[in-house]
Amino acid sequence: MKPLIYEQPLNEKVRSYLRLEYLAQQLAQAIASDQQHNGFYPLFSLCEMTDRCDFRSEVLKDLDRQILVLNKWQDLPHADTQQINLLINRLNQAKGPLQQPERIGVALKQDKFISALRQKFSMLGACCNFDLPQLHCWLAKSWSDRQQDLTTWLTHYHPLLEPICLLLELSRSTAEFVPATAHAGFYQQDCTQVLSLVRVKLTADSECYPIISGHRNRFAIHFVDFQQQKHSDKSIQFFLATCSANH
């Protein structure tokens, strides 16, 4: 049985990155198989997030920061220069589309079909045919045509989503999971390095889940018994990975 991984961001930027990554994953699933109208929910959440904040400048800074770090790694003994160069090339390629003057997703706003759906999707039961007859007309199209539409709409956000997913991939790769024990369901750790992300891995039959809180140098984990929905007083064996903000 596949283990469960829980993640807790320790700053607002990583919190936003994780949400955008999650929406990208939801949309990828909607494109991979016919989920009727469910793909619109993550699409409109993505529209909303990028309307509120233009993430480009922050992502570009993070890409440059990563390239600088990787260039320094090349000088280390036993460094895998081939792998490092591959990562540097991926980061540089991710920068290009972000440097375009047009705001991410602005072209999708001009799509009349998408605009009409987005205005009403926040309503309860808004997918009724009397509210959105155009949606029911679209759902009558073949899956291959709808799949192509979803792919096209998501393409508007690739310049932002692809570098964010790459940055999170690199962040996770810098910290390996190590065994840890939460005595009486509680674990706490202080760190000298600045952290950006705490990851907890549990077996699927653990029957508990972690509540993680903290900030850049310190975090705590409370394990909650799922059945009783209260703090567990048992010793919990788990695996922990702490990702540095300065990787």
Short mmCIF file of the C-alpha atoms (twelve columns), coordinates in Angstrom:
data_MODEL
# 
_entry.id   MODEL 
# 
loop_
_atom_site.group_PDB 
_atom_site.id 
_atom_site.type_symbol 
_atom_site.label_atom_id 
_atom_site.label_alt_id 
_atom_site.label_comp_id 
_atom_site.label_asym_id 
_atom_site.label_seq_id 
_atom_site.Cartn_x 
_atom_site.Cartn_y 
_atom_site.Cartn_z 
_atom_site.pdbx_PDB_model_num 
ATOM 1   C CA . MET A 1   0.000   0.000  0.000   1 
ATOM 2   C CA . LYS A 2   1.357   3.396  -1.013  1 
ATOM 3   C CA . PRO A 3   2.447   5.594  1.939   1 
ATOM 4   C CA . LEU A 4   0.808   8.956  2.552   1 
ATOM 5   C CA . ILE A 5   2.871   12.135 2.358   1 
ATOM 6   C CA . TYR A 6   1.717   15.301 4.140   1 
ATOM 7   C CA . GLU A 7   3.343   18.657 3.418   1 
ATOM 8   C CA . GLN A 8   3.309   21.903 5.358   1 
ATOM 9   C CA . PRO A 9   4.686   25.138 3.834   1 
ATOM 10  C CA . LEU A 10  6.468   27.446 6.252   1 
ATOM 11  C CA . ASN A 11  6.093   30.656 4.264   1 
ATOM 12  C CA . GLU A 12  3.372   32.245 2.160   1 
ATOM 13  C CA . LYS A 13  5.229   31.906 -1.137  1 
ATOM 14  C CA . VAL A 14  5.600   28.133 -0.860  1 
ATOM 15  C CA . ARG A 15  1.974   27.950 0.284   1 
ATOM 16  C CA . SER A 16  0.919   29.593 -3.002  1 
ATOM 17  C CA . TYR A 17  3.282   27.423 -5.042  1 
ATOM 18  C CA . LEU A 18  1.796   24.244 -3.536  1 
ATOM 19  C CA . ARG A 19  -1.729  25.398 -4.288  1 
ATOM 20  C CA . LEU A 20  -0.831  26.167 -7.894  1 
ATOM 21  C CA . GLU A 21  0.902   22.794 -8.229  1 
ATOM 22  C CA . TYR A 22  -2.212  21.081 -6.838  1 
ATOM 23  C CA . LEU A 23  -4.433  22.856 -9.373  1 
ATOM 24  C CA . ALA A 24  -2.066  21.823 -12.175 1 
ATOM 25  C CA . GLN A 25  -2.327  18.205 -11.023 1 
ATOM 26  C CA . GLN A 26  -6.143  18.410 -10.882 1 
ATOM 27  C CA . LEU A 27  -6.258  19.787 -14.410 1 
ATOM 28  C CA . ALA A 28  -3.865  17.121 -15.664 1 
ATOM 29  C CA . GLN A 29  -6.237  14.477 -14.281 1 
ATOM 30  C CA . ALA A 30  -9.199  16.193 -15.944 1 
ATOM 31  C CA . ILE A 31  -7.359  16.089 -19.268 1 
ATOM 32  C CA . ALA A 32  -6.269  12.468 -18.852 1 
ATOM 33  C CA . SER A 33  -9.825  11.129 -18.412 1 
ATOM 34  C CA . ASP A 34  -13.356 12.357 -19.010 1 
ATOM 35  C CA . GLN A 35  -14.543 14.005 -15.788 1 
ATOM 36  C CA . GLN A 36  -17.418 15.937 -17.385 1 
ATOM 37  C CA . HIS A 37  -17.430 19.502 -16.002 1 
ATOM 38  C CA . ASN A 38  -15.165 18.871 -12.981 1 
ATOM 39  C CA . GLY A 39  -12.098 20.246 -14.756 1 
ATOM 40  C CA . PHE A 40  -13.589 23.737 -14.642 1 
ATOM 41  C CA . TYR A 41  -13.305 23.997 -10.852 1 
ATOM 42  C CA . PRO A 42  -9.470  23.869 -10.776 1 
ATOM 43  C CA . LEU A 43  -9.314  25.971 -13.957 1 
ATOM 44  C CA . PHE A 44  -11.344 28.786 -12.403 1 
ATOM 45  C CA . SER A 45  -9.393  28.523 -9.136  1 
ATOM 46  C CA . LEU A 46  -6.254  28.964 -11.217 1 
ATOM 47  C CA . CYS A 47  -7.786  31.993 -12.921 1 
ATOM 48  C CA . GLU A 48  -8.676  33.483 -9.547  1 
ATOM 49  C CA . MET A 49  -5.225  32.984 -8.025  1 
ATOM 50  C CA . THR A 50  -3.382  34.492 -10.992 1 
ATOM 51  C CA . ASP A 51  -5.829  37.400 -11.126 1 
ATOM 52  C CA . ARG A 52  -5.075  38.258 -7.508  1 
ATOM 53  C CA . CYS A 53  -1.303  38.001 -7.806  1 
ATOM 54  C CA . ASP A 54  1.178   38.114 -10.667 1 
ATOM 55  C CA . PHE A 55  3.655   35.460 -9.554  1 
ATOM 56  C CA . ARG A 56  6.065   35.969 -12.441 1 
ATOM 57  C CA . SER A 57  8.625   38.243 -10.792 1 
ATOM 58  C CA . GLU A 58  8.889   36.014 -7.715  1 
ATOM 59  C CA . VAL A 59  9.213   32.854 -9.809  1 
ATOM 60  C CA . LEU A 60  11.881  34.455 -11.993 1 
ATOM 61  C CA . LYS A 61  13.859  35.417 -8.880  1 
ATOM 62  C CA . ASP A 62  13.610  31.848 -7.587  1 
ATOM 63  C CA . LEU A 63  14.747  30.445 -10.931 1 
ATOM 64  C CA . ASP A 64  17.778  32.748 -10.952 1 
ATOM 65  C CA . ARG A 65  18.534  31.836 -7.345  1 
ATOM 66  C CA . GLN A 66  18.443  28.139 -8.182  1 
ATOM 67  C CA . ILE A 67  20.713  28.603 -11.186 1 
ATOM 68  C CA . LEU A 68  23.224  30.454 -8.993  1 
ATOM 69  C CA . VAL A 69  23.186  27.651 -6.398  1 
ATOM 70  C CA . LEU A 70  23.616  24.955 -9.041  1 
ATOM 71  C CA . ASN A 71  26.532  26.825 -10.619 1 
ATOM 72  C CA . LYS A 72  28.242  26.781 -7.219  1 
ATOM 73  C CA . TRP A 73  27.563  23.055 -6.867  1 
ATOM 74  C CA . GLN A 74  29.530  22.406 -10.043 1 
ATOM 75  C CA . ASP A 75  32.723  23.347 -8.206  1 
ATOM 76  C CA . LEU A 76  32.170  20.812 -5.441  1 
ATOM 77  C CA . PRO A 77  34.193  17.577 -5.453  1 
ATOM 78  C CA . HIS A 78  32.323  14.539 -6.819  1 
ATOM 79  C CA . ALA A 79  29.607  16.777 -8.252  1 
ATOM 80  C CA . ASP A 80  27.497  15.211 -11.002 1 
ATOM 81  C CA . THR A 81  28.139  17.988 -13.520 1 
ATOM 82  C CA . GLN A 82  26.040  16.325 -16.210 1 
ATOM 83  C CA . GLN A 83  22.964  16.244 -13.986 1 
ATOM 84  C CA . ILE A 84  23.628  19.782 -12.746 1 
ATOM 85  C CA . ASN A 85  23.917  21.096 -16.317 1 
ATOM 86  C CA . LEU A 86  20.658  19.353 -17.193 1 
ATOM 87  C CA . LEU A 87  18.889  21.094 -14.316 1 
ATOM 88  C CA . ILE A 88  20.410  24.468 -15.208 1 
ATOM 89  C CA . ASN A 89  19.160  24.060 -18.791 1 
ATOM 90  C CA . ARG A 90  15.655  23.207 -17.554 1 
ATOM 91  C CA . LEU A 91  15.639  26.278 -15.314 1 
ATOM 92  C CA . ASN A 92  16.853  28.546 -18.108 1 
ATOM 93  C CA . GLN A 93  14.234  27.170 -20.490 1 
ATOM 94  C CA . ALA A 94  11.539  27.828 -17.892 1 
ATOM 95  C CA . LYS A 95  12.515  31.507 -17.707 1 
ATOM 96  C CA . GLY A 96  11.801  32.354 -21.352 1 
ATOM 97  C CA . PRO A 97  7.976   32.106 -21.410 1 
ATOM 98  C CA . LEU A 98  7.751   34.013 -18.101 1 
ATOM 99  C CA . GLN A 99  9.529   37.018 -19.603 1 
ATOM 100 C CA . GLN A 100 6.757   37.728 -22.097 1 
ATOM 101 C CA . PRO A 101 4.983   41.061 -21.458 1 
ATOM 102 C CA . GLU A 102 1.434   39.649 -21.493 1 
ATOM 103 C CA . ARG A 103 -0.030  38.765 -18.111 1 
ATOM 104 C CA . ILE A 104 -0.468  35.043 -17.505 1 
ATOM 105 C CA . GLY A 105 -3.976  33.854 -18.424 1 
ATOM 106 C CA . VAL A 106 -5.181  37.173 -19.827 1 
ATOM 107 C CA . ALA A 107 -6.017  35.610 -23.209 1 
ATOM 108 C CA . LEU A 108 -8.325  33.090 -21.546 1 
ATOM 109 C CA . LYS A 109 -10.344 35.940 -20.028 1 
ATOM 110 C CA . GLN A 110 -11.350 36.965 -23.559 1 
ATOM 111 C CA . ASP A 111 -12.946 33.577 -24.235 1 
ATOM 112 C CA . LYS A 112 -16.711 34.222 -24.059 1 
ATOM 113 C CA . PHE A 113 -17.549 30.611 -23.175 1 
ATOM 114 C CA . ILE A 114 -15.074 30.535 -20.280 1 
ATOM 115 C CA . SER A 115 -16.172 33.968 -19.031 1 
ATOM 116 C CA . ALA A 116 -19.836 32.935 -18.971 1 
ATOM 117 C CA . LEU A 117 -19.083 29.746 -17.044 1 
ATOM 118 C CA . ARG A 118 -16.745 31.427 -14.589 1 
ATOM 119 C CA . GLN A 119 -19.366 34.014 -13.600 1 
ATOM 120 C CA . LYS A 120 -21.812 31.327 -12.470 1 
ATOM 121 C CA . PHE A 121 -19.648 28.423 -11.303 1 
ATOM 122 C CA . SER A 122 -19.418 29.818 -7.771  1 
ATOM 123 C CA . MET A 123 -23.204 29.473 -7.392  1 
ATOM 124 C CA . LEU A 124 -24.559 26.384 -5.646  1 
ATOM 125 C CA . GLY A 125 -25.882 23.946 -8.242  1 
ATOM 126 C CA . ALA A 126 -24.824 26.299 -11.035 1 
ATOM 127 C CA . CYS A 127 -24.312 23.463 -13.506 1 
ATOM 128 C CA . CYS A 128 -28.052 23.027 -14.059 1 
ATOM 129 C CA . ASN A 129 -28.927 23.317 -17.728 1 
ATOM 130 C CA . PHE A 130 -31.182 26.380 -17.190 1 
ATOM 131 C CA . ASP A 131 -28.222 28.259 -15.668 1 
ATOM 132 C CA . LEU A 132 -25.583 27.180 -18.184 1 
ATOM 133 C CA . PRO A 133 -27.084 25.796 -21.390 1 
ATOM 134 C CA . GLN A 134 -23.758 26.446 -23.133 1 
ATOM 135 C CA . LEU A 135 -22.071 24.006 -20.722 1 
ATOM 136 C CA . HIS A 136 -24.508 21.261 -21.628 1 
ATOM 137 C CA . CYS A 137 -23.915 21.978 -25.289 1 
ATOM 138 C CA . TRP A 138 -20.155 21.655 -24.705 1 
ATOM 139 C CA . LEU A 139 -20.580 18.405 -22.741 1 
ATOM 140 C CA . ALA A 140 -22.378 16.927 -25.763 1 
ATOM 141 C CA . LYS A 141 -19.191 17.238 -27.817 1 
ATOM 142 C CA . SER A 142 -16.940 14.202 -28.198 1 
ATOM 143 C CA . TRP A 143 -14.400 13.563 -25.441 1 
ATOM 144 C CA . SER A 144 -11.519 14.107 -27.874 1 
ATOM 145 C CA . ASP A 145 -12.836 17.600 -28.714 1 
ATOM 146 C CA . ARG A 146 -13.388 18.484 -25.049 1 
ATOM 147 C CA . GLN A 147 -9.968  17.090 -24.168 1 
ATOM 148 C CA . GLN A 148 -8.408  19.361 -26.781 1 
ATOM 149 C CA . ASP A 149 -10.277 22.355 -25.361 1 
ATOM 150 C CA . LEU A 150 -9.070  21.614 -21.824 1 
ATOM 151 C CA . THR A 151 -5.518  21.197 -23.064 1 
ATOM 152 C CA . THR A 152 -5.684  24.535 -24.889 1 
ATOM 153 C CA . TRP A 153 -7.051  26.351 -21.836 1 
ATOM 154 C CA . LEU A 154 -4.385  24.919 -19.559 1 
ATOM 155 C CA . THR A 155 -1.664  25.910 -22.045 1 
ATOM 156 C CA . HIS A 156 -2.272  29.564 -21.111 1 
ATOM 157 C CA . TYR A 157 -0.872  28.789 -17.646 1 
ATOM 158 C CA . HIS A 158 2.046   26.539 -18.617 1 
ATOM 159 C CA . PRO A 159 4.569   29.429 -18.455 1 
ATOM 160 C CA . LEU A 160 3.791   29.777 -14.745 1 
ATOM 161 C CA . LEU A 161 2.944   26.232 -13.688 1 
ATOM 162 C CA . GLU A 162 5.900   24.431 -15.259 1 
ATOM 163 C CA . PRO A 163 8.624   26.479 -13.462 1 
ATOM 164 C CA . ILE A 164 6.720   26.319 -10.161 1 
ATOM 165 C CA . CYS A 165 6.441   22.527 -10.394 1 
ATOM 166 C CA . LEU A 166 10.162  22.374 -11.254 1 
ATOM 167 C CA . LEU A 167 11.103  24.579 -8.273  1 
ATOM 168 C CA . LEU A 168 9.064   22.400 -5.914  1 
ATOM 169 C CA . GLU A 169 10.612  19.269 -7.402  1 
ATOM 170 C CA . LEU A 170 14.084  20.649 -6.703  1 
ATOM 171 C CA . SER A 171 13.096  21.715 -3.182  1 
ATOM 172 C CA . ARG A 172 11.791  18.258 -2.320  1 
ATOM 173 C CA . SER A 173 14.863  16.576 -3.789  1 
ATOM 174 C CA . THR A 174 17.202  18.374 -1.363  1 
ATOM 175 C CA . ALA A 175 15.833  16.614 1.732   1 
ATOM 176 C CA . GLU A 176 15.628  12.853 2.150   1 
ATOM 177 C CA . PHE A 177 13.120  11.204 4.466   1 
ATOM 178 C CA . VAL A 178 14.623  10.037 7.751   1 
ATOM 179 C CA . PRO A 179 12.972  7.951  10.506  1 
ATOM 180 C CA . ALA A 180 11.506  9.853  13.462  1 
ATOM 181 C CA . THR A 181 9.322   9.147  16.473  1 
ATOM 182 C CA . ALA A 182 6.552   11.298 17.911  1 
ATOM 183 C CA . HIS A 183 6.372   10.419 21.609  1 
ATOM 184 C CA . ALA A 184 2.805   10.623 22.920  1 
ATOM 185 C CA . GLY A 185 1.825   11.853 19.486  1 
ATOM 186 C CA . PHE A 186 4.006   14.966 19.558  1 
ATOM 187 C CA . TYR A 187 7.214   15.914 17.737  1 
ATOM 188 C CA . GLN A 188 9.116   19.201 17.754  1 
ATOM 189 C CA . GLN A 189 12.331  20.365 16.127  1 
ATOM 190 C CA . ASP A 190 14.473  23.495 16.014  1 
ATOM 191 C CA . CYS A 191 16.637  24.096 12.950  1 
ATOM 192 C CA . THR A 192 19.635  26.332 12.344  1 
ATOM 193 C CA . GLN A 193 18.810  26.547 8.634   1 
ATOM 194 C CA . VAL A 194 15.819  28.442 7.252   1 
ATOM 195 C CA . LEU A 195 13.109  25.977 6.257   1 
ATOM 196 C CA . SER A 196 10.481  26.311 3.554   1 
ATOM 197 C CA . LEU A 197 8.673   22.965 3.674   1 
ATOM 198 C CA . VAL A 198 8.125   20.130 6.159   1 
ATOM 199 C CA . ARG A 199 7.171   16.706 4.788   1 
ATOM 200 C CA . VAL A 200 5.802   13.796 6.814   1 
ATOM 201 C CA . LYS A 201 5.454   10.273 5.420   1 
ATOM 202 C CA . LEU A 202 3.178   7.739  7.102   1 
ATOM 203 C CA . THR A 203 2.058   4.244  6.207   1 
ATOM 204 C CA . ALA A 204 -1.522  4.186  4.925   1 
ATOM 205 C CA . ASP A 205 -2.627  1.992  7.849   1 
ATOM 206 C CA . SER A 206 -1.397  4.423  10.516  1 
ATOM 207 C CA . GLU A 207 -4.959  5.558  11.278  1 
ATOM 208 C CA . CYS A 208 -3.688  8.997  12.207  1 
ATOM 209 C CA . TYR A 209 -2.694  12.190 10.454  1 
ATOM 210 C CA . PRO A 210 -0.303  15.040 11.322  1 
ATOM 211 C CA . ILE A 211 -1.183  18.634 12.121  1 
ATOM 212 C CA . ILE A 212 1.980   20.586 11.349  1 
ATOM 213 C CA . SER A 213 2.674   24.145 12.481  1 
ATOM 214 C CA . GLY A 214 5.778   26.278 12.567  1 
ATOM 215 C CA . HIS A 215 7.880   28.981 10.989  1 
ATOM 216 C CA . ARG A 216 11.250  29.298 9.301   1 
ATOM 217 C CA . ASN A 217 13.394  27.827 12.100  1 
ATOM 218 C CA . ARG A 218 11.035  25.719 14.180  1 
ATOM 219 C CA . PHE A 219 8.095   23.399 13.709  1 
ATOM 220 C CA . ALA A 220 5.879   21.051 15.690  1 
ATOM 221 C CA . ILE A 221 3.797   18.042 14.679  1 
ATOM 222 C CA . HIS A 222 0.691   16.820 16.510  1 
ATOM 223 C CA . PHE A 223 -0.655  13.453 15.413  1 
ATOM 224 C CA . VAL A 224 -4.437  13.069 15.495  1 
ATOM 225 C CA . ASP A 225 -6.241  9.749  15.809  1 
ATOM 226 C CA . PHE A 226 -8.599  9.630  12.825  1 
ATOM 227 C CA . GLN A 227 -11.327 7.547  14.469  1 
ATOM 228 C CA . GLN A 228 -11.531 9.591  17.667  1 
ATOM 229 C CA . GLN A 229 -10.606 12.897 16.002  1 
ATOM 230 C CA . LYS A 230 -8.424  13.905 18.911  1 
ATOM 231 C CA . HIS A 231 -4.727  14.065 19.710  1 
ATOM 232 C CA . SER A 232 -3.125  10.622 19.841  1 
ATOM 233 C CA . ASP A 233 -1.248  9.630  22.997  1 
ATOM 234 C CA . LYS A 234 0.626   6.830  21.216  1 
ATOM 235 C CA . SER A 235 4.223   6.806  20.008  1 
ATOM 236 C CA . ILE A 236 4.024   7.320  16.245  1 
ATOM 237 C CA . GLN A 237 6.748   6.101  13.907  1 
ATOM 238 C CA . PHE A 238 7.043   8.228  10.784  1 
ATOM 239 C CA . PHE A 239 9.503   9.609  8.237   1 
ATOM 240 C CA . LEU A 240 10.458  13.279 8.137   1 
ATOM 241 C CA . ALA A 241 12.015  15.521 5.491   1 
ATOM 242 C CA . THR A 242 12.802  19.209 6.104   1 
ATOM 243 C CA . CYS A 243 13.406  21.255 2.962   1 
ATOM 244 C CA . SER A 244 15.660  24.285 3.230   1 
ATOM 245 C CA . ALA A 245 14.632  27.672 1.855   1 
ATOM 246 C CA . ASN A 246 18.216  28.211 0.690   1 
ATOM 247 C CA . HIS A 247 18.641  25.099 -1.436  1 
# 
